[in-house]
C-alpha cells in the first residue's frame, strides 16, 4: 500500500529498479525483513545482507525467518544472533515489509503469512525473489528468474546504487550465491552469476571458508544421518527417493537441516529421472525434489500437491501417513515415466 503496484520481470533495468527500492527504503524508519521457513544459505544471507545495507542510526531493520533452524553449515556468517523466528517477533509495528527469496507469502510459515497479510493492508510490501513461480504479492516486486540466487539480485541492486560492499557483506552475499548454485554447478548458474561472484571476490569475500562450511566440513551427526538415510534409498520406477524419519534424526543426534544436501546427492543417480527426499513430520511429509532430466519439471509435479519452486528444484507438503507417501511416489513415478524423452 502507499505506492502503485509495480512488478519487474527478467530483463529489468537494475538501475531503475534499484532506485525504486532505495527510494522506498529511504522513507522507512522501522523495517521488517523476512525469509522462508527451513531457511537455506540464500534465505539467511539475503536477510543479513539487507540488514547490513539498510540498518542505520535512523532506521531499525528487524530480520526474521519462518519455522526451522539455521543450518549449522552457516555458522561462519556474522550476525546470525540477530535473526529472530517470525513467531517470536515482539511487535508488528513496522512501516516497510520486505520478503526475500519467498515465492509466496505462505513460504514464511503460517504465522508469517498472517503477518504479511495484516501488514500488507497498511504498509508497503517489497518482494525480491528469483523463483519463476513467484506470485508477485508485493507492492514492489523485483523478480528476476534469470538470477541463480536472491543474493545475486541483491548484489546487482546494491552495485547499481553504488553501495560500498565490504569484505563481510561480500562474504554474506557470496554464501547465498554459492549455496543456491551448489558452488556454481547448477544449470541456473549463468555468466552473470560468475560476474557477480567475481565482484564479490574482488570485494574481499572469503570463498575458502564458504566452500569449507557449505560443501566439505560436516558434523559427525550429519555423517551418521546420511548413512541411515542413504541405506534406505530406493528406486520407484525412474524416481530415486528416500526419507528422513524422526527416529533417524534421534539415532544420529541430528536435526532436520542436516539432511538438506541429501536430495542433491541423490540427483547424481545414473538412470534416475528425478529425485525426492521426504521428511516425516508430526503433521505430514515435507518433500524436496530435483529433476535429473530436461523434460522433467519438478515445479509442475510439486504443483500437483500444492507446492512449487523451480523446474529443477521444487518442494511440496503431503498429509501424514504411509498411504499419502506411497500415493505421491506412484503419481510422480508415473508422470516422469510419461515425459516425452522417456519414449526414446
Ligand atoms: Mn534462493
Boltz pocket constraint, residues with backbone or C-beta under 6 A from the ligand:
constraints:
  - pocket:
      binder: B
      contacts: [[A, 42], [A, 43], [A, 101], [A, 130], [A, 148], [A, 149], [A, 150], [A, 180]]
      max_distance: 6.0
